[in-house]
Amino acid sequence: MISSRLLTAVAANAVQKRSISVIAGPARVRIPKAEKFILTGILVASWITVPGWVLAHMKQYRGLEK
C-alpha cells in the first residue's frame, strides 16, 4: 500500500520538463582559423596518445618482453 503510493509519487515527479532556447544565425564572436587549427591538433593528439602508447608497449603488457 505504502510502496504503491510512493511509486506513484516518484513516477509523477520523474517526468522532466525541458526549456530549450535555439538561436539560429552566425556566431557573435569569430574564432580565428589558426586557433581552430591549433586546438583541433591538440584534441586529435590527445585522442591518439593513449592508444598509441598502449600499442607501442603491447609486448610489455603481455609479458613477452623481459
Secondary structure, DSSP 8 states (H G I E B T S, - for coil): -HHHHHHHHHHHH-----------S--SS---HHHHHHHHHHHHHHHHHHHHHHHHTHHHHHT---
